[in-house]
Amino acid sequence: MTDSKHKFKHPISGEPIGLGKHLSWKIQFLIRRWTFLGIITLVTLTCVIWGLSDVGVTTWWNVWASYMALFIESVVGIAVFEQMQADGRAIREILELEKQEITHLKTLLEKRNDVA
C-alpha cells in the first residue's frame, strides 16, 4: 500500500508515512537524546562566558537558541497533532466496528428468541 507519497515506515507502528513525517521522526530521534542536551548546554555555557567579553556572541546565541526552540517545538507539535488525528481515526474505526458487532449480536439474540 505504499505509493510515492508514503515510501517510509512509521518507526513504531510500521505504517506507511510521507517524507515530512519521516523527517519529523528523524529530527525527534536526534533531539531526544542526552547527548543533544549536553551539547546545547556546553554551547550555551561557552557563549555565556565568551559573551562576557563580546556582547555580539550572546546576541547571536540568543537569536539562534530562540529559533531552535521554535523549530523544535514546531516539529514536535506537528508530530503530536498528526498522531492525535491518526489516533482519532483509529478510535472512530474501532467504534464503528463495535456498533456493527452489537447490531450483529442483537440480530443473533432476536433469532434465538424467535426459535425458542
Jmol script that loads the backbone (N, CA, C; Angstrom):
load data "model"
ATOM      1  N   MET A   1       0.822  -1.194   0.000  1.00  0.00           N
ATOM      2  CA  MET A   1       0.000   0.000   0.000  1.00  0.00           C
ATOM      3  C   MET A   1       0.863   1.254   0.000  1.00  0.00           C
ATOM      4  N   THR A   2       2.140   1.112  -0.183  1.00  0.00           N
ATOM      5  CA  THR A   2       2.991   2.290  -0.237  1.00  0.00           C
ATOM      6  C   THR A   2       2.976   2.849  -1.648  1.00  0.00           C
ATOM      7  N   ASP A   3       2.728   4.141  -1.732  1.00  0.00           N
ATOM      8  CA  ASP A   3       2.827   4.824  -3.008  1.00  0.00           C
ATOM      9  C   ASP A   3       3.961   5.822  -2.910  1.00  0.00           C
ATOM     10  N   SER A   4       4.091   6.665  -3.921  1.00  0.00           N
ATOM     11  CA  SER A   4       5.225   7.593  -3.926  1.00  0.00           C
ATOM     12  C   SER A   4       5.160   8.596  -2.783  1.00  0.00           C
ATOM     13  N   LYS A   5       3.970   8.869  -2.252  1.00  0.00           N
ATOM     14  CA  LYS A   5       3.837   9.801  -1.134  1.00  0.00           C
ATOM     15  C   LYS A   5       4.157   9.145   0.205  1.00  0.00           C
ATOM     16  N   HIS A   6       4.069   7.841   0.278  1.00  0.00           N
ATOM     17  CA  HIS A   6       4.237   7.121   1.537  1.00  0.00           C
ATOM     18  C   HIS A   6       5.280   6.022   1.384  1.00  0.00           C
ATOM     19  N   LYS A   7       6.507   6.424   1.135  1.00  0.00           N
ATOM     20  CA  LYS A   7       7.533   5.409   0.915  1.00  0.00           C
ATOM     21  C   LYS A   7       8.371   5.115   2.152  1.00  0.00           C
ATOM     22  N   PHE A   8       8.043   5.731   3.272  1.00  0.00           N
ATOM     23  CA  PHE A   8       8.759   5.484   4.519  1.00  0.00           C
ATOM     24  C   PHE A   8       7.829   4.777   5.487  1.00  0.00           C
ATOM     25  N   LYS A   9       8.407   4.155   6.520  1.00  0.00           N
ATOM     26  CA  LYS A   9       7.608   3.463   7.516  1.00  0.00           C
ATOM     27  C   LYS A   9       7.680   4.187   8.853  1.00  0.00           C
ATOM     28  N   HIS A  10       6.534   4.239   9.521  1.00  0.00           N
ATOM     29  CA  HIS A  10       6.464   4.802  10.869  1.00  0.00           C
ATOM     30  C   HIS A  10       7.357   3.942  11.769  1.00  0.00           C
ATOM     31  N   PRO A  11       8.240   4.575  12.565  1.00  0.00           N
ATOM     32  CA  PRO A  11       9.189   3.784  13.352  1.00  0.00           C
ATOM     33  C   PRO A  11       8.565   2.919  14.446  1.00  0.00           C
ATOM     34  N   ILE A  12       7.346   3.229  14.850  1.00  0.00           N
ATOM     35  CA  ILE A  12       6.707   2.445  15.913  1.00  0.00           C
ATOM     36  C   ILE A  12       5.645   1.506  15.341  1.00  0.00           C
ATOM     37  N   SER A  13       4.752   2.043  14.536  1.00  0.00           N
ATOM     38  CA  SER A  13       3.634   1.236  14.045  1.00  0.00           C
ATOM     39  C   SER A  13       3.945   0.501  12.748  1.00  0.00           C
ATOM     40  N   GLY A  14       4.943   0.962  12.011  1.00  0.00           N
ATOM     41  CA  GLY A  14       5.268   0.344  10.727  1.00  0.00           C
ATOM     42  C   GLY A  14       4.367   0.778   9.588  1.00  0.00           C
ATOM     43  N   GLU A  15       3.426   1.685   9.875  1.00  0.00           N
ATOM     44  CA  GLU A  15       2.520   2.171   8.833  1.00  0.00           C
ATOM     45  C   GLU A  15       3.295   3.028   7.832  1.00  0.00           C
ATOM     46  N   PRO A  16       2.829   3.079   6.593  1.00  0.00           N
ATOM     47  CA  PRO A  16       3.491   3.940   5.608  1.00  0.00           C
ATOM     48  C   PRO A  16       3.292   5.415   5.959  1.00  0.00           C
ATOM     49  N   ILE A  17       4.346   6.204   5.845  1.00  0.00           N
ATOM     50  CA  ILE A  17       4.277   7.650   6.108  1.00  0.00           C
ATOM     51  C   ILE A  17       5.013   8.391   4.998  1.00  0.00           C
ATOM     52  N   GLY A  18       4.722   9.670   4.898  1.00  0.00           N
ATOM     53  CA  GLY A  18       5.355  10.509   3.889  1.00  0.00           C
ATOM     54  C   GLY A  18       6.688  11.061   4.367  1.00  0.00           C
ATOM     55  N   LEU A  19       7.318  11.803   3.489  1.00  0.00           N
ATOM     56  CA  LEU A  19       8.634  12.369   3.763  1.00  0.00           C
ATOM     57  C   LEU A  19       8.620  13.313   4.965  1.00  0.00           C
ATOM     58  N   GLY A  20       7.597  14.151   5.063  1.00  0.00           N
ATOM     59  CA  GLY A  20       7.517  15.105   6.175  1.00  0.00           C
ATOM     60  C   GLY A  20       7.500  14.422   7.531  1.00  0.00           C
ATOM     61  N   LYS A  21       6.659  13.409   7.668  1.00  0.00           N
ATOM     62  CA  LYS A  21       6.582  12.677   8.943  1.00  0.00           C
ATOM     63  C   LYS A  21       7.879  11.922   9.199  1.00  0.00           C
ATOM     64  N   HIS A  22       8.456  11.386   8.133  1.00  0.00           N
ATOM     65  CA  HIS A  22       9.727  10.668   8.276  1.00  0.00           C
ATOM     66  C   HIS A  22      10.812  11.607   8.811  1.00  0.00           C
ATOM     67  N   LEU A  23      10.917  12.795   8.222  1.00  0.00           N
ATOM     68  CA  LEU A  23      11.913  13.770   8.686  1.00  0.00           C
ATOM     69  C   LEU A  23      11.628  14.214  10.117  1.00  0.00           C
ATOM     70  N   SER A  24      10.349  14.371  10.436  1.00  0.00           N
ATOM     71  CA  SER A  24       9.975  14.756  11.796  1.00  0.00           C
ATOM     72  C   SER A  24      10.457  13.720  12.798  1.00  0.00           C
ATOM     73  N   TRP A  25      10.258  12.435  12.493  1.00  0.00           N
ATOM     74  CA  TRP A  25      10.716  11.380  13.395  1.00  0.00           C
ATOM     75  C   TRP A  25      12.231  11.363  13.509  1.00  0.00           C
ATOM     76  N   LYS A  26      12.929  11.606  12.388  1.00  0.00           N
ATOM     77  CA  LYS A  26      14.398  11.626  12.423  1.00  0.00           C
ATOM     78  C   LYS A  26      14.903  12.776  13.302  1.00  0.00           C
ATOM     79  N   ILE A  27      14.296  13.944  13.152  1.00  0.00           N
ATOM     80  CA  ILE A  27      14.703  15.111  13.955  1.00  0.00           C
ATOM     81  C   ILE A  27      14.434  14.834  15.434  1.00  0.00           C
ATOM     82  N   GLN A  28      13.252  14.289  15.736  1.00  0.00           N
ATOM     83  CA  GLN A  28      12.935  13.990  17.129  1.00  0.00           C
ATOM     84  C   GLN A  28      13.886  12.946  17.710  1.00  0.00           C
ATOM     85  N   PHE A  29      14.280  11.997  16.896  1.00  0.00           N
ATOM     86  CA  PHE A  29      15.236  10.984  17.347  1.00  0.00           C
ATOM     87  C   PHE A  29      16.548  11.650  17.764  1.00  0.00           C
ATOM     88  N   LEU A  30      16.972  12.658  16.997  1.00  0.00           N
ATOM     89  CA  LEU A  30      18.227  13.344  17.312  1.00  0.00           C
ATOM     90  C   LEU A  30      18.127  14.237  18.549  1.00  0.00           C
ATOM     91  N   ILE A  31      17.020  14.953  18.690  1.00  0.00           N
ATOM     92  CA  ILE A  31      16.932  15.931  19.784  1.00  0.00           C
ATOM     93  C   ILE A  31      16.510  15.317  21.112  1.00  0.00           C
ATOM     94  N   ARG A  32      15.938  14.137  21.081  1.00  0.00           N
ATOM     95  CA  ARG A  32      15.518  13.499  22.343  1.00  0.00           C
ATOM     96  C   ARG A  32      16.609  12.580  22.874  1.00  0.00           C
ATOM     97  N   ARG A  33      17.780  13.147  22.989  1.00  0.00           N
ATOM     98  CA  ARG A  33      18.943  12.419  23.472  1.00  0.00           C
ATOM     99  C   ARG A  33      19.669  13.276  24.507  1.00  0.00           C
ATOM    100  N   TRP A  34      20.254  12.615  25.495  1.00  0.00           N
ATOM    101  CA  TRP A  34      21.048  13.337  26.485  1.00  0.00           C
ATOM    102  C   TRP A  34      22.238  14.016  25.817  1.00  0.00           C
ATOM    103  N   THR A  35      22.739  13.401  24.766  1.00  0.00           N
ATOM    104  CA  THR A  35      23.876  13.987  24.043  1.00  0.00           C
ATOM    105  C   THR A  35      23.511  15.365  23.496  1.00  0.00           C
ATOM    106  N   PHE A  36      22.337  15.463  22.895  1.00  0.00           N
ATOM    107  CA  PHE A  36      21.885  16.740  22.343  1.00  0.00           C
ATOM    108  C   PHE A  36      21.775  17.786  23.447  1.00  0.00           C
ATOM    109  N   LEU A  37      21.154  17.411  24.541  1.00  0.00           N
ATOM    110  CA  LEU A  37      21.011  18.339  25.661  1.00  0.00           C
ATOM    111  C   LEU A  37      22.375  18.761  26.203  1.00  0.00           C
ATOM    112  N   GLY A  38      23.290  17.817  26.298  1.00  0.00           N
ATOM    113  CA  GLY A  38      24.638  18.136  26.776  1.00  0.00           C
ATOM    114  C   GLY A  38      25.372  19.085  25.845  1.00  0.00           C
ATOM    115  N   ILE A  39      25.272  18.847  24.537  1.00  0.00           N
ATOM    116  CA  ILE A  39      25.941  19.731  23.566  1.00  0.00           C
ATOM    117  C   ILE A  39      25.357  21.131  23.626  1.00  0.00           C
ATOM    118  N   ILE A  40      24.043  21.227  23.664  1.00  0.00           N
ATOM    119  CA  ILE A  40      23.396  22.549  23.728  1.00  0.00           C
ATOM    120  C   ILE A  40      23.794  23.267  25.021  1.00  0.00           C
ATOM    121  N   THR A  41      23.887  22.543  26.114  1.00  0.00           N
ATOM    122  CA  THR A  41      24.295  23.135  27.388  1.00  0.00           C
ATOM    123  C   THR A  41      25.731  23.643  27.300  1.00  0.00           C
ATOM    124  N   LEU A  42      26.624  22.852  26.735  1.00  0.00           N
ATOM    125  CA  LEU A  42      28.023  23.283  26.584  1.00  0.00           C
ATOM    126  C   LEU A  42      28.148  24.507  25.674  1.00  0.00           C
ATOM    127  N   VAL A  43      27.426  24.505  24.579  1.00  0.00           N
ATOM    128  CA  VAL A  43      27.462  25.665  23.678  1.00  0.00           C
ATOM    129  C   VAL A  43      26.919  26.900  24.389  1.00  0.00           C
ATOM    130  N   THR A  44      25.837  26.727  25.143  1.00  0.00           N
ATOM    131  CA  THR A  44      25.254  27.850  25.877  1.00  0.00           C
ATOM    132  C   THR A  44      26.254  28.404  26.896  1.00  0.00           C
ATOM    133  N   LEU A  45      26.860  27.527  27.678  1.00  0.00           N
ATOM    134  CA  LEU A  45      27.845  27.982  28.668  1.00  0.00           C
ATOM    135  C   LEU A  45      29.021  28.676  27.994  1.00  0.00           C
ATOM    136  N   THR A  46      29.482  28.133  26.882  1.00  0.00           N
ATOM    137  CA  THR A  46      30.581  28.755  26.139  1.00  0.00           C
ATOM    138  C   THR A  46      30.196  30.146  25.667  1.00  0.00           C
ATOM    139  N   CYS A  47      28.991  30.268  25.123  1.00  0.00           N
ATOM    140  CA  CYS A  47      28.540  31.578  24.629  1.00  0.00           C
ATOM    141  C   CYS A  47      28.353  32.572  25.775  1.00  0.00           C
ATOM    142  N   VAL A  48      27.893  32.102  26.918  1.00  0.00           N
ATOM    143  CA  VAL A  48      27.726  32.999  28.068  1.00  0.00           C
ATOM    144  C   VAL A  48      29.089  33.503  28.527  1.00  0.00           C
ATOM    145  N   ILE A  49      30.047  32.601  28.651  1.00  0.00           N
ATOM    146  CA  ILE A  49      31.388  33.001  29.103  1.00  0.00           C
ATOM    147  C   ILE A  49      32.046  33.909  28.063  1.00  0.00           C
ATOM    148  N   TRP A  50      31.987  33.504  26.808  1.00  0.00           N
ATOM    149  CA  TRP A  50      32.570  34.312  25.734  1.00  0.00           C
ATOM    150  C   TRP A  50      31.831  35.649  25.623  1.00  0.00           C
ATOM    151  N   GLY A  51      30.513  35.612  25.877  1.00  0.00           N
ATOM    152  CA  GLY A  51      29.705  36.815  25.791  1.00  0.00           C
ATOM    153  C   GLY A  51      30.040  37.860  26.844  1.00  0.00           C
ATOM    154  N   LEU A  52      30.748  37.456  27.901  1.00  0.00           N
ATOM    155  CA  LEU A  52      31.166  38.438  28.902  1.00  0.00           C
ATOM    156  C   LEU A  52      32.118  39.469  28.293  1.00  0.00           C
ATOM    157  N   SER A  53      32.881  39.060  27.286  1.00  0.00           N
ATOM    158  CA  SER A  53      33.814  39.984  26.650  1.00  0.00           C
ATOM    159  C   SER A  53      33.331  40.451  25.279  1.00  0.00           C
ATOM    160  N   ASP A  54      32.376  39.755  24.698  1.00  0.00           N
ATOM    161  CA  ASP A  54      31.867  40.127  23.375  1.00  0.00           C
ATOM    162  C   ASP A  54      30.346  39.954  23.362  1.00  0.00           C
ATOM    163  N   VAL A  55      29.631  41.059  23.486  1.00  0.00           N
ATOM    164  CA  VAL A  55      28.170  41.024  23.585  1.00  0.00           C
ATOM    165  C   VAL A  55      27.542  40.441  22.322  1.00  0.00           C
ATOM    166  N   GLY A  56      28.207  40.546  21.203  1.00  0.00           N
ATOM    167  CA  GLY A  56      27.678  40.011  19.952  1.00  0.00           C
ATOM    168  C   GLY A  56      27.458  38.508  20.012  1.00  0.00           C
ATOM    169  N   VAL A  57      28.321  37.824  20.747  1.00  0.00           N
ATOM    170  CA  VAL A  57      28.184  36.369  20.879  1.00  0.00           C
ATOM    171  C   VAL A  57      26.884  36.034  21.605  1.00  0.00           C
ATOM    172  N   THR A  58      26.613  36.745  22.674  1.00  0.00           N
ATOM    173  CA  THR A  58      25.381  36.498  23.436  1.00  0.00           C
ATOM    174  C   THR A  58      24.161  36.799  22.568  1.00  0.00           C
ATOM    175  N   THR A  59      24.210  37.880  21.829  1.00  0.00           N
ATOM    176  CA  THR A  59      23.100  38.230  20.942  1.00  0.00           C
ATOM    177  C   THR A  59      22.903  37.152  19.886  1.00  0.00           C
ATOM    178  N   TRP A  60      23.992  36.732  19.267  1.00  0.00           N
ATOM    179  CA  TRP A  60      23.922  35.692  18.244  1.00  0.00           C
ATOM    180  C   TRP A  60      23.314  34.419  18.820  1.00  0.00           C
ATOM    181  N   TRP A  61      23.797  34.004  19.988  1.00  0.00           N
ATOM    182  CA  TRP A  61      23.300  32.767  20.586  1.00  0.00           C
ATOM    183  C   TRP A  61      21.833  32.885  20.990  1.00  0.00           C
ATOM    184  N   ASN A  62      21.421  34.047  21.494  1.00  0.00           N
ATOM    185  CA  ASN A  62      20.014  34.241  21.853  1.00  0.00           C
ATOM    186  C   ASN A  62      19.107  34.082  20.635  1.00  0.00           C
ATOM    187  N   VAL A  63      19.525  34.660  19.512  1.00  0.00           N
ATOM    188  CA  VAL A  63      18.724  34.541  18.289  1.00  0.00           C
ATOM    189  C   VAL A  63      18.687  33.087  17.831  1.00  0.00           C
ATOM    190  N   TRP A  64      19.835  32.440  17.782  1.00  0.00           N
ATOM    191  CA  TRP A  64      19.916  31.057  17.329  1.00  0.00           C
ATOM    192  C   TRP A  64      19.138  30.118  18.262  1.00  0.00           C
ATOM    193  N   ALA A  65      19.295  30.282  19.557  1.00  0.00           N
ATOM    194  CA  ALA A  65      18.597  29.425  20.520  1.00  0.00           C
ATOM    195  C   ALA A  65      17.079  29.642  20.434  1.00  0.00           C
ATOM    196  N   SER A  66      16.662  30.869  20.224  1.00  0.00           N
ATOM    197  CA  SER A  66      15.228  31.145  20.070  1.00  0.00           C
ATOM    198  C   SER A  66      14.678  30.445  18.833  1.00  0.00           C
ATOM    199  N   TYR A  67      15.434  30.516  17.747  1.00  0.00           N
ATOM    200  CA  TYR A  67      14.986  29.834  16.530  1.00  0.00           C
ATOM    201  C   TYR A  67      14.942  28.318  16.744  1.00  0.00           C
ATOM    202  N   MET A  68      15.958  27.763  17.371  1.00  0.00           N
ATOM    203  CA  MET A  68      15.980  26.322  17.624  1.00  0.00           C
ATOM    204  C   MET A  68      14.777  25.903  18.468  1.00  0.00           C
ATOM    205  N   ALA A  69      14.455  26.699  19.476  1.00  0.00           N
ATOM    206  CA  ALA A  69      13.302  26.374  20.336  1.00  0.00           C
ATOM    207  C   ALA A  69      12.015  26.379  19.516  1.00  0.00           C
ATOM    208  N   LEU A  70      11.856  27.397  18.689  1.00  0.00           N
ATOM    209  CA  LEU A  70      10.673  27.479  17.839  1.00  0.00           C
ATOM    210  C   LEU A  70      10.608  26.297  16.877  1.00  0.00           C
ATOM    211  N   PHE A  71      11.726  25.981  16.256  1.00  0.00           N
ATOM    212  CA  PHE A  71      11.788  24.886  15.297  1.00  0.00           C
ATOM    213  C   PHE A  71      11.470  23.549  15.963  1.00  0.00           C
ATOM    214  N   ILE A  72      12.130  23.278  17.080  1.00  0.00           N
ATOM    215  CA  ILE A  72      11.939  22.005  17.775  1.00  0.00           C
ATOM    216  C   ILE A  72      10.499  21.868  18.266  1.00  0.00           C
ATOM    217  N   GLU A  73       9.961  22.919  18.870  1.00  0.00           N
ATOM    218  CA  GLU A  73       8.580  22.860  19.356  1.00  0.00           C
ATOM    219  C   GLU A  73       7.605  22.666  18.201  1.00  0.00           C
ATOM    220  N   SER A  74       7.887  23.270  17.069  1.00  0.00           N
ATOM    221  CA  SER A  74       7.009  23.109  15.904  1.00  0.00           C
ATOM    222  C   SER A  74       7.058  21.686  15.373  1.00  0.00           C
ATOM    223  N   VAL A  75       8.253  21.132  15.248  1.00  0.00           N
ATOM    224  CA  VAL A  75       8.388  19.755  14.759  1.00  0.00           C
ATOM    225  C   VAL A  75       7.645  18.794  15.682  1.00  0.00           C
ATOM    226  N   VAL A  76       7.866  18.933  16.974  1.00  0.00           N
ATOM    227  CA  VAL A  76       7.219  18.049  17.938  1.00  0.00           C
ATOM    228  C   VAL A  76       5.701  18.286  17.943  1.00  0.00           C
ATOM    229  N   GLY A  77       5.288  19.542  17.918  1.00  0.00           N
ATOM    230  CA  GLY A  77       3.855  19.864  17.926  1.00  0.00           C
ATOM    231  C   GLY A  77       3.133  19.321  16.714  1.00  0.00           C
ATOM    232  N   ILE A  78       3.734  19.462  15.539  1.00  0.00           N
ATOM    233  CA  ILE A  78       3.120  18.938  14.321  1.00  0.00           C
ATOM    234  C   ILE A  78       3.001  17.419  14.418  1.00  0.00           C
ATOM    235  N   ALA A  79       4.045  16.775  14.893  1.00  0.00           N
ATOM    236  CA  ALA A  79       4.017  15.309  15.024  1.00  0.00           C
ATOM    237  C   ALA A  79       2.934  14.863  16.003  1.00  0.00           C
ATOM    238  N   VAL A  80       2.822  15.561  17.128  1.00  0.00           N
ATOM    239  CA  VAL A  80       1.808  15.208  18.130  1.00  0.00           C
ATOM    240  C   VAL A  80       0.410  15.411  17.550  1.00  0.00           C
ATOM    241  N   PHE A  81       0.207  16.522  16.856  1.00  0.00           N
ATOM    242  CA  PHE A  81      -1.098  16.807  16.267  1.00  0.00           C
ATOM    243  C   PHE A  81      -1.464  15.747  15.226  1.00  0.00           C
ATOM    244  N   GLU A  82      -0.510  15.385  14.371  1.00  0.00           N
ATOM    245  CA  GLU A  82      -0.773  14.362  13.360  1.00  0.00           C
ATOM    246  C   GLU A  82      -1.055  13.011  14.002  1.00  0.00           C
ATOM    247  N   GLN A  83      -0.350  12.699  15.089  1.00  0.00           N
ATOM    248  CA  GLN A  83      -0.594  11.432  15.772  1.00  0.00           C
ATOM    249  C   GLN A  83      -1.978  11.412  16.413  1.00  0.00           C
ATOM    250  N   MET A  84      -2.394  12.557  16.966  1.00  0.00           N
ATOM    251  CA  MET A  84      -3.744  12.631  17.547  1.00  0.00           C
ATOM    252  C   MET A  84      -4.799  12.413  16.469  1.00  0.00           C
ATOM    253  N   GLN A  85      -4.574  12.977  15.285  1.00  0.00           N
ATOM    254  CA  GLN A  85      -5.522  12.765  14.190  1.00  0.00           C
ATOM    255  C   GLN A  85      -5.578  11.289  13.807  1.00  0.00           C
ATOM    256  N   ALA A  86      -4.422  10.658  13.698  1.00  0.00           N
ATOM    257  CA  ALA A  86      -4.373   9.237  13.351  1.00  0.00           C
ATOM    258  C   ALA A  86      -5.054   8.392  14.427  1.00  0.00           C
ATOM    259  N   ASP A  87      -4.804   8.732  15.692  1.00  0.00           N
ATOM    260  CA  ASP A  87      -5.443   8.015  16.799  1.00  0.00           C
ATOM    261  C   ASP A  87      -6.958   8.186  16.746  1.00  0.00           C
ATOM    262  N   GLY A  88      -7.395   9.399  16.447  1.00  0.00           N
ATOM    263  CA  GLY A  88      -8.829   9.664  16.343  1.00  0.00           C
ATOM    264  C   GLY A  88      -9.478   8.833  15.247  1.00  0.00           C
ATOM    265  N   ARG A  89      -8.808   8.733  14.098  1.00  0.00           N
ATOM    266  CA  ARG A  89      -9.336   7.900  13.007  1.00  0.00           C
ATOM    267  C   ARG A  89      -9.440   6.441  13.455  1.00  0.00           C
ATOM    268  N   ALA A  90      -8.395   5.950  14.119  1.00  0.00           N
ATOM    269  CA  ALA A  90      -8.396   4.558  14.570  1.00  0.00           C
ATOM    270  C   ALA A  90      -9.515   4.317  15.585  1.00  0.00           C
ATOM    271  N   ILE A  91      -9.702   5.246  16.494  1.00  0.00           N
ATOM    272  CA  ILE A  91     -10.753   5.105  17.510  1.00  0.00           C
ATOM    273  C   ILE A  91     -12.134   5.105  16.851  1.00  0.00           C
ATOM    274  N   ARG A  92     -12.339   5.995  15.872  1.00  0.00           N
ATOM    275  CA  ARG A  92     -13.631   6.019  15.182  1.00  0.00           C
ATOM    276  C   ARG A  92     -13.881   4.712  14.425  1.00  0.00           C
ATOM    277  N   GLU A  93     -12.834   4.142  13.825  1.00  0.00           N
ATOM    278  CA  GLU A  93     -12.989   2.857  13.133  1.00  0.00           C
ATOM    279  C   GLU A  93     -13.346   1.750  14.125  1.00  0.00           C
ATOM    280  N   ILE A  94     -12.699   1.749  15.273  1.00  0.00           N
ATOM    281  CA  ILE A  94     -12.986   0.746  16.299  1.00  0.00           C
ATOM    282  C   ILE A  94     -14.425   0.891  16.789  1.00  0.00           C
ATOM    283  N   LEU A  95     -14.860   2.128  17.026  1.00  0.00           N
ATOM    284  CA  LEU A  95     -16.245   2.355  17.470  1.00  0.00           C
ATOM    285  C   LEU A  95     -17.240   1.874  16.426  1.00  0.00           C
ATOM    286  N   GLU A  96     -16.946   2.114  15.159  1.00  0.00           N
ATOM    287  CA  GLU A  96     -17.837   1.651  14.094  1.00  0.00           C
ATOM    288  C   GLU A  96     -17.904   0.125  14.068  1.00  0.00           C
ATOM    289  N   LEU A  97     -16.766  -0.523  14.242  1.00  0.00           N
ATOM    290  CA  LEU A  97     -16.752  -1.988  14.302  1.00  0.00           C
ATOM    291  C   LEU A  97     -17.554  -2.498  15.498  1.00  0.00           C
ATOM    292  N   GLU A  98     -17.426  -1.818  16.630  1.00  0.00           N
ATOM    293  CA  GLU A  98     -18.194  -2.217  17.810  1.00  0.00           C
ATOM    294  C   GLU A  98     -19.688  -2.065  17.568  1.00  0.00           C
ATOM    295  N   LYS A  99     -20.090  -0.983  16.916  1.00  0.00           N
ATOM    296  CA  LYS A  99     -21.507  -0.789  16.607  1.00  0.00           C
ATOM    297  C   LYS A  99     -22.018  -1.906  15.703  1.00  0.00           C
ATOM    298  N   GLN A 100     -21.213  -2.267  14.707  1.00  0.00           N
ATOM    299  CA  GLN A 100     -21.604  -3.353  13.810  1.00  0.00           C
ATOM    300  C   GLN A 100     -21.721  -4.670  14.577  1.00  0.00           C
ATOM    301  N   GLU A 101     -20.790  -4.906  15.484  1.00  0.00           N
ATOM    302  CA  GLU A 101     -20.808  -6.134  16.281  1.00  0.00           C
ATOM    303  C   GLU A 101     -22.033  -6.182  17.189  1.00  0.00           C
ATOM    304  N   ILE A 102     -22.369  -5.068  17.805  1.00  0.00           N
ATOM    305  CA  ILE A 102     -23.548  -5.007  18.673  1.00  0.00           C
ATOM    306  C   ILE A 102     -24.817  -5.274  17.853  1.00  0.00           C
ATOM    307  N   THR A 103     -24.894  -4.665  16.674  1.00  0.00           N
ATOM    308  CA  THR A 103     -26.046  -4.895  15.805  1.00  0.00           C
ATOM    309  C   THR A 103     -26.140  -6.369  15.426  1.00  0.00           C
ATOM    310  N   HIS A 104     -25.015  -6.961  15.090  1.00  0.00           N
ATOM    311  CA  HIS A 104     -24.981  -8.381  14.734  1.00  0.00           C
ATOM    312  C   HIS A 104     -25.422  -9.253  15.916  1.00  0.00           C
ATOM    313  N   LEU A 105     -24.926  -8.946  17.109  1.00  0.00           N
ATOM    314  CA  LEU A 105     -25.299  -9.713  18.297  1.00  0.00           C
ATOM    315  C   LEU A 105     -26.784  -9.574  18.614  1.00  0.00           C
ATOM    316  N   LYS A 106     -27.323  -8.375  18.440  1.00  0.00           N
ATOM    317  CA  LYS A 106     -28.752  -8.173  18.672  1.00  0.00           C
ATOM    318  C   LYS A 106     -29.570  -9.013  17.699  1.00  0.00           C
ATOM    319  N   THR A 107     -29.119  -9.060  16.443  1.00  0.00           N
ATOM    320  CA  THR A 107     -29.807  -9.867  15.430  1.00  0.00           C
ATOM    321  C   THR A 107     -29.774 -11.347  15.819  1.00  0.00           C
ATOM    322  N   LEU A 108     -28.610 -11.812  16.272  1.00  0.00           N
ATOM    323  CA  LEU A 108     -28.498 -13.216  16.690  1.00  0.00           C
ATOM    324  C   LEU A 108     -29.407 -13.508  17.883  1.00  0.00           C
ATOM    325  N   LEU A 109     -29.457 -12.587  18.841  1.00  0.00           N
ATOM    326  CA  LEU A 109     -30.319 -12.786  20.020  1.00  0.00           C
ATOM    327  C   LEU A 109     -31.791 -12.811  19.609  1.00  0.00           C
ATOM    328  N   GLU A 110     -32.175 -11.944  18.695  1.00  0.00           N
ATOM    329  CA  GLU A 110     -33.564 -11.918  18.232  1.00  0.00           C
ATOM    330  C   GLU A 110     -33.928 -13.227  17.540  1.00  0.00           C
ATOM    331  N   LYS A 111     -32.998 -13.736  16.708  1.00  0.00           N
ATOM    332  CA  LYS A 111     -33.245 -15.012  16.031  1.00  0.00           C
ATOM    333  C   LYS A 111     -33.348 -16.142  17.053  1.00  0.00           C
ATOM    334  N   ARG A 112     -32.499 -16.096  18.071  1.00  0.00           N
ATOM    335  CA  ARG A 112     -32.517 -17.147  19.124  1.00  0.00           C
ATOM    336  C   ARG A 112     -33.845 -17.100  19.873  1.00  0.00           C
ATOM    337  N   ASN A 113     -34.311 -15.879  20.195  1.00  0.00           N
ATOM    338  CA  ASN A 113     -35.573 -15.736  20.917  1.00  0.00           C
ATOM    339  C   ASN A 113     -36.759 -16.173  20.057  1.00  0.00           C
ATOM    340  N   ASP A 114     -36.659 -15.943  18.741  1.00  0.00           N
ATOM    341  CA  ASP A 114     -37.743 -16.360  17.836  1.00  0.00           C
ATOM    342  C   ASP A 114     -37.831 -17.883  17.761  1.00  0.00           C
ATOM    343  N   VAL A 115     -36.678 -18.559  17.829  1.00  0.00           N
ATOM    344  CA  VAL A 115     -36.632 -20.017  17.746  1.00  0.00           C
ATOM    345  C   VAL A 115     -37.152 -20.639  19.045  1.00  0.00           C
ATOM    346  N   ALA A 116     -36.850 -19.997  20.151  1.00  0.00           N
ATOM    347  CA  ALA A 116     -37.221 -20.576  21.464  1.00  0.00           C
ATOM    348  C   ALA A 116     -38.654 -20.398  21.767  1.00  0.00           C
TER     349      ALA A 116
END
end "model"
wireframe off; spacefill off
backbone 0.3
color backbone group
